[in-house]
């Protein structure tokens, strides 16, 4: 079975802000500031933009493909948003993976929906609901309660928003690295300063945290036994060590050894 654990990083859609709010003549920073100010007025204090006004900068994936484990990102500093989204949905068309996320139902996928609509990106496999493939009738990407997309945060909270937990806190609680000095509220500033690599690396460590939580979830529900959990965790470690990338080395250094109570 193929598994794609995914995460997106976004910045304000300043082009959309100009179009919607008549902000022609302002530079990107001024447009974004105006968008944030408008959002604070609408929401009563939060400047977190509504889903359709997020532009996707990068999508990172931690994948189990057959016997392989791999971490990579879609897009670079020169990629268009449409190219990044197309590559994501092309991967779904090719591999039909189980998608795994942390709050993907509440944020990542709605953003992808709106932005794919904005750019006219075709994604027939993703939108399949059983009309053409009967196997998708009872397990598709769209239903909240199906496993083809598993939103770990949603499932673990029992589908109760009041019980939701931040990825960083749950990962740290389980002995995984969590955040490593970067956070989502710094993404816009990094992109403005041309520091795309920092954003990409941050997104990749987020999917690694989520993947490790997914392995723990699979152990908890009996899909992995202790030996299987050890084997899958070792595969992640070995893969990251072989990559010899600084952010993976930092991640490994912050990853606590599994306690005996977890792995027997």
N, C-alpha and C positions, 0 to 999 in steps of 0.2 A: 504494500500500500504506500502511496506517495503522500507525504504530509508537507504542507507549506505553512510555516508560522510566519506571519507578515506584520509589518508595521509601516505607517507612513509618517513623514514629516512634512509640514506645510508652512506656507507664508501667506500673508494677505494677498488676495487677488486684486492688485492695484489697478490693473486694466479694467476689471469689472467694476471696481469702485468708481473710477472715472466715468464709466458709462452709466451706472445706476444713479449716481449722485451729482452729476454735472461738475466734475472736478478737473476738467481740462485746464491745462496750464500749470498745474502743480506737479512737483517732482514726486517720485515714488514714496519718499519718506513722509512728505506732507499729506499725500493721499492716504497712506496707511494710518497716520495719526488722526486724520479726519474720520476714517472708518472706525477706529478704536473709540473715538469720542462719541460717535453716533451710537455705537453698540452699548457704551456705558449708560447713555441716556435711555435706551430701550430696555436694558436689563436691570437697571437700578444699581449698577456699580461694576459689573463684570465687563471686561473688554474682549472676552473670548468671542471671536466672530462666529456668525452662523455658518453652518456647514457649507453652503454653496459659495461662500466668499473665501474659502481656503483654496489656495493653489498648491498642488502637490509638487514638492521639490525632489523627493526621493522615496522609493519604496524598498525596504530591505526584507529579505527572506532567509529564514533558517529552514532547510529542507532535508527531509529523509527521502531519498530517491532510491528505491531498491535497497541495496546494501550500502549506499553512500550517504554521508552527511555533508552538507555544504552550506556556507553562508555567503550571500552576495547581495548586491544592491542594483536596482534598476535605475539608470539615469546617472548622469554626471553633470558637471557645472554647465556644459553646453547643450544638454538635452532639453527638448521642449516637454511641456507637461503632457501633451498628447502622446509623444513617443513613450514616455514612462508608463502611462496608463495602458497603452496598446500592448506593451511587453508583458505587463502583469496579466492581462486577460488572455493573451496568447499562451502564456504558461498554463493557465487553467484549461484552455482548449486542448493543449497538447497532453497534459498529464492527468487531468481530472483529479486533482489532489484533494485531500481533506484540508480545508483551511482552518487555521487556528489563530486566534488573536486574543488580545486583552482589551476589552471594550471596543472590539471591532464593530459590533452591532450598533453601538451608540455613536461612534465617530468615524472610524476608518472607512467602513463600507458605504455609509451614506455620503461621505465626501467623494469617494470613488464613483458612486452612482451619478451624483450631480455633475462632476467634472467630466465623466465619460459622456454624459448627455450633452454637455457644453461643446465637446469636441467631436461628437458623432462617432464614438468608438464602438465598434461591434463586439459583442461578447456573448455569442449564442449559447455556449456551454454553461456559462455562469447563470444565465437567465432561464435555463431549462427548468421546467416544473412538472415534467411528465407528459407533455403533449406529444413530444417526438421520441423520448426515451422513457419507457415505463419505470425504469429503476429510479428515476428522479421523482416519481410521484410521492414516494414515502421518505425520501431522503434527498433534499436539494439544498442549495446554498442560501435560499431565500427565507426558509422557515426558521423562526427563532428556536424551535425545539428540535430541529434535526441536527445530526452530527456532521454533515458534510461541511458546514461551517460551525466550529465550536468556539464560541466566545467564552473563554475560561472565566473571566470576571463575572459575566452574566450567569453562567452555570453554577459557579461556586457560591454566588450570592442567592441562589434559589430564585433567580429572576426578580429579586426585590432590590430596587435602586438604593434603598436605605442601607442595605447590607454590602454595598460595593466597597472595594478596597483598591488602593493605588498599587500599580505594578511594583513600584520601587519598594514599598513597604512589605508586600507579600514575598517578593524575591529575597529581600534582606532577612526577613523572619525565617525563611527556609534555608539560610546559609549561602544563598547565591549572591553575586556581586551587587545587584541593584544599580542605581545610578553611579556614575564614576566622574562626578564633577560637572556634568552637563545636564541640561534639562530643556524641556520643550519651549519654555518661555524665552530661551536664548537663541532659538533657531533663526528668527527673523534678523536679529542683529548679526549673526554669523554669516548668513547669506548676503546681507548688505555689504559686509566687509570682504566678500569673496572667499570665505572660509568654508567652502562646500565640504571639504574632506572631514572637518570636525562634525558636521551634521550627519554625514554618511556613517562615520564611525559610531556616533551616538545611536543612530537608528539600528545599526547592526548589533550593538550590545543590548538594546531593548529586545530584539527578537531572540537573542540568546537567552536572556532572562526568561522570556515567555516560553521558549522551547524547554528549558529545564523545569519550569513549573508544569508544563504539559507532561513531561516524563513522570514527575511526581504524581500528577493526576492519574495517569495511566496505571501507576503502581497502586494507588489508592483504590481504584475501581476494579482491579484485578486483571487488567489487560497486559500488565507486565508483572512477572514474579521478581523476587529479589535478584536473582541472577540476571534476568533480562534488564532490570533497571541498572545494575552495575555495568552491564555490557553497553547499554545505550549511553550512559554517562561517560564511560571510557572512550567511546567513539567520538563524542563531542570534544573531550580533552585532547585526544590524539590529533583530531582534525585541526583544532586551533593551534596546537604546538607546531604542526607541520607547515602552517601558513606563515609563521614567523612575521606577523604584523604587530606593530606596537600596541594597538588597542586590544588585540586578542591576548597579548602577553599580560597587559594590565588586568584584563578580565580574569585570566587564569590565576593571577597572583591574589586576586580578591575573592576567589571561589573557595570557600571553606571545605575541608574534607567532609564527606557525608558522615553524620553521626551513626554509631552502631545501631541505634534504635530505629533508623530508617532502613538500612540495608541488611539488617540481621547479623 
